[in-house]
Amino acid sequence: MSYLISNVPHFKCWVRREFTCNHLNYHGEYLHALAFAVNTIPDRSLSFQVVFTGSTEDENVHGGAMWARMPIQALVADIPVDD
């Protein structure tokens, strides 16, 4: 069903890490990501395709991994805040 997915202008975001392991671990942790497509399925929440960009602070095992149908509840905005 190709009509269910559409490209969107990519945007940076954070993904709640517990959404990557069935809500069993990693509560309160986040992974940096880039969302680039939206997926719409009837009777389901809006979901996005994201690619994890990784972190520069420590060794990253998640950089480059793509996740399809990440629900909108898992995304947190990455907007710079003025001081």
OpenMM code with the backbone's topology and positions (N, CA, C; nanometers):
from openmm import Vec3, app, unit

residues = "MET SER TYR LEU ILE SER ASN VAL PRO HIS PHE LYS CYS TRP VAL ARG ARG GLU PHE THR CYS ASN HIS LEU ASN TYR HIS GLY GLU TYR LEU HIS ALA LEU ALA PHE ALA VAL ASN THR ILE PRO ASP ARG SER LEU SER PHE GLN VAL VAL PHE THR GLY SER THR GLU ASP GLU ASN VAL HIS GLY GLY ALA MET TRP ALA ARG MET PRO ILE GLN ALA LEU VAL ALA ASP ILE PRO VAL ASP ASP".split()
positions = [
    Vec3(0.0841, -0.1180, 0.0000),
    Vec3(0.0000, 0.0000, 0.0000),
    Vec3(0.0885, 0.1242, 0.0000),
    Vec3(0.1331, 0.1633, -0.1156),
    Vec3(0.2277, 0.2732, -0.1255),
    Vec3(0.1669, 0.4076, -0.0875),
    Vec3(0.0366, 0.4201, -0.0867),
    Vec3(-0.0249, 0.5485, -0.0535),
    Vec3(-0.0188, 0.5791, 0.0957),
    Vec3(0.0253, 0.4850, 0.1764),
    Vec3(0.0285, 0.5051, 0.3210),
    Vec3(0.1509, 0.5804, 0.3690),
    Vec3(0.2551, 0.5910, 0.2881),
    Vec3(0.3785, 0.6548, 0.3305),
    Vec3(0.4120, 0.7702, 0.2375),
    Vec3(0.4685, 0.8755, 0.2961),
    Vec3(0.5023, 0.9932, 0.2172),
    Vec3(0.6274, 1.0583, 0.2735),
    Vec3(0.7094, 1.1116, 0.1860),
    Vec3(0.8267, 1.1854, 0.2300),
    Vec3(0.7846, 1.3187, 0.2899),
    Vec3(0.8592, 1.3637, 0.3886),
    Vec3(0.8389, 1.4952, 0.4490),
    Vec3(0.9742, 1.5632, 0.4560),
    Vec3(0.9765, 1.6966, 0.4659),
    Vec3(1.1057, 1.7622, 0.4873),
    Vec3(1.1686, 1.7063, 0.6152),
    Vec3(1.2917, 1.6597, 0.6061),
    Vec3(1.3543, 1.5959, 0.7216),
    Vec3(1.3708, 1.6950, 0.8367),
    Vec3(1.3647, 1.6425, 0.9574),
    Vec3(1.3831, 1.7255, 1.0761),
    Vec3(1.4517, 1.6438, 1.1845),
    Vec3(1.5316, 1.7132, 1.2647),
    Vec3(1.6018, 1.6483, 1.3754),
    Vec3(1.5061, 1.6292, 1.4913),
    Vec3(1.5238, 1.5188, 1.5636),
    Vec3(1.4394, 1.4908, 1.6791),
    Vec3(1.5138, 1.3967, 1.7727),
    Vec3(1.4551, 1.3742, 1.8873),
    Vec3(1.5032, 1.2750, 1.9829),
    Vec3(1.3978, 1.1668, 1.9916),
    Vec3(1.4399, 1.0423, 2.0055),
    Vec3(1.3474, 0.9291, 2.0173),
    Vec3(1.3617, 0.8712, 2.1568),
    Vec3(1.2501, 0.8511, 2.2234),
    Vec3(1.2532, 0.7872, 2.3553),
    Vec3(1.3004, 0.6431, 2.3378),
    Vec3(1.4098, 0.6117, 2.4034),
    Vec3(1.4754, 0.4828, 2.3807),
    Vec3(1.3910, 0.3632, 2.4227),
    Vec3(1.2988, 0.3801, 2.5157),
    Vec3(1.2162, 0.2663, 2.5565),
    Vec3(1.1278, 0.2143, 2.4434),
    Vec3(1.1038, 0.2986, 2.3397),
    Vec3(1.0239, 0.2549, 2.2256),
    Vec3(1.1013, 0.1583, 2.1361),
    Vec3(1.2323, 0.1450, 2.1560),
    Vec3(1.3126, 0.0542, 2.0753),
    Vec3(1.3257, -0.0840, 2.1374),
    Vec3(1.2732, -0.1031, 2.2590),
    Vec3(1.2876, -0.2340, 2.3251),
    Vec3(1.1609, -0.2731, 2.4009),
    Vec3(1.0453, -0.2438, 2.3416),
    Vec3(0.9168, -0.2888, 2.3967),
    Vec3(0.8893, -0.2347, 2.5373),
    Vec3(0.9377, -0.1152, 2.5666),
    Vec3(0.9137, -0.0448, 2.6930),
    Vec3(0.9646, -0.1198, 2.8158),
    Vec3(1.0610, -0.2079, 2.7982),
    Vec3(1.1126, -0.2853, 2.9111),
    Vec3(1.2322, -0.2190, 2.9787),
    Vec3(1.3146, -0.1485, 2.9026),
    Vec3(1.4374, -0.0869, 2.9549),
    Vec3(1.4518, 0.0550, 2.9026),
    Vec3(1.5548, 0.1230, 2.9517),
    Vec3(1.6011, 0.2529, 2.9002),
    Vec3(1.5028, 0.3677, 2.9207),
    Vec3(1.4201, 0.3636, 3.0213),
    Vec3(1.3281, 0.4739, 3.0476),
    Vec3(1.4075, 0.5995, 3.0823),
    Vec3(1.3700, 0.7110, 3.0230),
    Vec3(1.4383, 0.8375, 3.0474),
    Vec3(1.5603, 0.8601, 2.9603),
    Vec3(1.5918, 0.7674, 2.8706),
    Vec3(1.7047, 0.7837, 2.7793),
    Vec3(1.6520, 0.8171, 2.6402),
    Vec3(1.7356, 0.8886, 2.5627),
    Vec3(1.6940, 0.9345, 2.4304),
    Vec3(1.8029, 0.9068, 2.3278),
    Vec3(1.7613, 0.8857, 2.2035),
    Vec3(1.8526, 0.8678, 2.0918),
    Vec3(1.8274, 0.9792, 1.9914),
    Vec3(1.9345, 1.0400, 1.9403),
    Vec3(1.9180, 1.1453, 1.8407),
    Vec3(1.8850, 1.0827, 1.7061),
    Vec3(1.7917, 1.1423, 1.6341),
    Vec3(1.7462, 1.0845, 1.5079),
    Vec3(1.7101, 1.1933, 1.4074),
    Vec3(1.6886, 1.1493, 1.2860),
    Vec3(1.6443, 1.2350, 1.1771),
    Vec3(1.5210, 1.1691, 1.1169),
    Vec3(1.4063, 1.2369, 1.1246),
    Vec3(1.2816, 1.1847, 1.0676),
    Vec3(1.2697, 1.2328, 0.9237),
    Vec3(1.2335, 1.1428, 0.8324),
    Vec3(1.2304, 1.1812, 0.6912),
    Vec3(1.1056, 1.1350, 0.6164),
    Vec3(1.0204, 1.0571, 0.6796),
    Vec3(0.8972, 1.0126, 0.6135),
    Vec3(0.7884, 0.9919, 0.7177),
    Vec3(0.6647, 1.0035, 0.6726),
    Vec3(0.5504, 0.9840, 0.7616),
    Vec3(0.4681, 0.8668, 0.7082),
    Vec3(0.4115, 0.7922, 0.8005),
    Vec3(0.3339, 0.6741, 0.7652),
    Vec3(0.1948, 0.6873, 0.8278),
    Vec3(0.0928, 0.6711, 0.7470),
    Vec3(-0.0441, 0.6807, 0.7973),
    Vec3(-0.1165, 0.5492, 0.7717),
    Vec3(-0.1685, 0.4917, 0.8776),
    Vec3(-0.2452, 0.3678, 0.8690),
    Vec3(-0.3767, 0.3926, 0.9420),
    Vec3(-0.4895, 0.3585, 0.8820),
    Vec3(-0.6178, 0.3819, 0.9492),
    Vec3(-0.6241, 0.3163, 1.0871),
    Vec3(-0.6832, 0.3856, 1.1827),
    Vec3(-0.7014, 0.3393, 1.3202),
    Vec3(-0.5712, 0.3200, 1.3969),
    Vec3(-0.4641, 0.3849, 1.3545),
    Vec3(-0.3363, 0.3821, 1.4257),
    Vec3(-0.2854, 0.5244, 1.4403),
    Vec3(-0.1946, 0.5433, 1.5351),
    Vec3(-0.1373, 0.6765, 1.5523),
    Vec3(-0.0407, 0.7058, 1.4377),
    Vec3(-0.0194, 0.8336, 1.4137),
    Vec3(0.0731, 0.8775, 1.3099),
    Vec3(0.2116, 0.8247, 1.3432),
    Vec3(0.2824, 0.7738, 1.2446),
    Vec3(0.4154, 0.7201, 1.2696),
    Vec3(0.5140, 0.7731, 1.1666),
    Vec3(0.6418, 0.7666, 1.2008),
    Vec3(0.7475, 0.8234, 1.1184),
    Vec3(0.8554, 0.7202, 1.0913),
    Vec3(0.9261, 0.7401, 0.9808),
    Vec3(1.0470, 0.6642, 0.9556),
    Vec3(1.1623, 0.7524, 0.9992),
    Vec3(1.2497, 0.6965, 1.0828),
    Vec3(1.3622, 0.7731, 1.1360),
    Vec3(1.4913, 0.6959, 1.1136),
    Vec3(1.5993, 0.7706, 1.1083),
    Vec3(1.7323, 0.7109, 1.1058),
    Vec3(1.8069, 0.7692, 1.2253),
    Vec3(1.8660, 0.6818, 1.3049),
    Vec3(1.9395, 0.7271, 1.4230),
    Vec3(2.0735, 0.7846, 1.3791),
    Vec3(2.1032, 0.9050, 1.4262),
    Vec3(2.2256, 0.9731, 1.3842),
    Vec3(2.3399, 0.9512, 1.4802),
    Vec3(2.3115, 0.9050, 1.5997),
    Vec3(2.4180, 0.8765, 1.6945),
    Vec3(2.4552, 0.9970, 1.7782),
    Vec3(2.5571, 0.9775, 1.8578),
    Vec3(2.6032, 1.0791, 1.9504),
    Vec3(2.7524, 1.0967, 1.9336),
    Vec3(2.8024, 1.2166, 1.9588),
    Vec3(2.9455, 1.2415, 1.9468),
    Vec3(3.0170, 1.2276, 2.0799),
    Vec3(2.9430, 1.2180, 2.1898),
    Vec3(3.0046, 1.2125, 2.3226),
    Vec3(3.0638, 1.0762, 2.3554),
    Vec3(2.9988, 0.9687, 2.3132),
    Vec3(3.0455, 0.8357, 2.3515),
    Vec3(3.0379, 0.7412, 2.2329),
    Vec3(3.0843, 0.6190, 2.2542),
    Vec3(3.0774, 0.5187, 2.1485),
    Vec3(2.9314, 0.4926, 2.1138),
    Vec3(2.9014, 0.4928, 1.9854),
    Vec3(2.7622, 0.4834, 1.9430),
    Vec3(2.7394, 0.3562, 1.8632),
    Vec3(2.6486, 0.2747, 1.9099),
    Vec3(2.6132, 0.1536, 1.8367),
    Vec3(2.4853, 0.1724, 1.7560),
    Vec3(2.4205, 0.2886, 1.7669),
    Vec3(2.2919, 0.3102, 1.7008),
    Vec3(2.3013, 0.3989, 1.5769),
    Vec3(2.4127, 0.4640, 1.5529),
    Vec3(2.4232, 0.5542, 1.4392),
    Vec3(2.4030, 0.4823, 1.3070),
    Vec3(2.3141, 0.5336, 1.2227),
    Vec3(2.2884, 0.4758, 1.0921),
    Vec3(2.1740, 0.3762, 1.0876),
    Vec3(2.1251, 0.3332, 1.2010),
    Vec3(2.0135, 0.2377, 1.2016),
    Vec3(1.8838, 0.3090, 1.1640),
    Vec3(1.8027, 0.2449, 1.0820),
    Vec3(1.6743, 0.3042, 1.0431),
    Vec3(1.5611, 0.2300, 1.1131),
    Vec3(1.4605, 0.3050, 1.1532),
    Vec3(1.3445, 0.2461, 1.2200),
    Vec3(1.2201, 0.2926, 1.1457),
    Vec3(1.1397, 0.1984, 1.1025),
    Vec3(1.0153, 0.2310, 1.0332),
    Vec3(0.8993, 0.2291, 1.1324),
    Vec3(0.8019, 0.3136, 1.1110),
    Vec3(0.6798, 0.3213, 1.1916),
    Vec3(0.7062, 0.3504, 1.3390),
    Vec3(0.7900, 0.4485, 1.3656),
    Vec3(0.8107, 0.4953, 1.5025),
    Vec3(0.6928, 0.5868, 1.5356),
    Vec3(0.6141, 0.5549, 1.6380),
    Vec3(0.4934, 0.6346, 1.6660),
    Vec3(0.5281, 0.7766, 1.7087),
    Vec3(0.4367, 0.8658, 1.6843),
    Vec3(0.4594, 1.0068, 1.7151),
    Vec3(0.4824, 1.0286, 1.8650),
    Vec3(0.4304, 0.9414, 1.9495),
    Vec3(0.4503, 0.9532, 2.0938),
    Vec3(0.5968, 0.9349, 2.1330),
    Vec3(0.6753, 0.8705, 2.0478),
    Vec3(0.8154, 0.8428, 2.0788),
    Vec3(0.9065, 0.9599, 2.0444),
    Vec3(0.8590, 1.0550, 1.9645),
    Vec3(0.9437, 1.1637, 1.9192),
    Vec3(0.9372, 1.2846, 2.0118),
    Vec3(1.0529, 1.3475, 2.0298),
    Vec3(1.0643, 1.4699, 2.1079),
    Vec3(1.1354, 1.5712, 2.0178),
    Vec3(1.0853, 1.6942, 2.0147),
    Vec3(1.1402, 1.7967, 1.9263),
    Vec3(1.2836, 1.8304, 1.9623),
    Vec3(1.3627, 1.8627, 1.8617),
    Vec3(1.5002, 1.9072, 1.8791),
    Vec3(1.5082, 2.0519, 1.8306),
    Vec3(1.4537, 2.1405, 1.9126),
    Vec3(1.4470, 2.2819, 1.8767),
    Vec3(1.5401, 2.3601, 1.9671),
    Vec3(1.6289, 2.4415, 1.9100),
    Vec3(1.7156, 2.5229, 1.9962),
    Vec3(1.6333, 2.6221, 2.0793),
    Vec3(1.6684, 2.6360, 2.2056),
    Vec3(1.5983, 2.7263, 2.2949),
    Vec3(1.6868, 2.8466, 2.3217),
    Vec3(1.6287, 2.9659, 2.3103),
    Vec3(1.7041, 3.0877, 2.3384),
    Vec3(1.7305, 3.0977, 2.4886),
    Vec3(1.8495, 3.1419, 2.5236),
    Vec3(1.8845, 3.1597, 2.6663),
    Vec3(1.8185, 3.2849, 2.7223),
] * unit.nanometer
topology = app.Topology()
chain = topology.addChain("A")
for resn in residues:
    res = topology.addResidue(resn, chain)
    for name in ("N", "CA", "C"):
        topology.addAtom(name, app.Element.getBySymbol(name[0]), res)
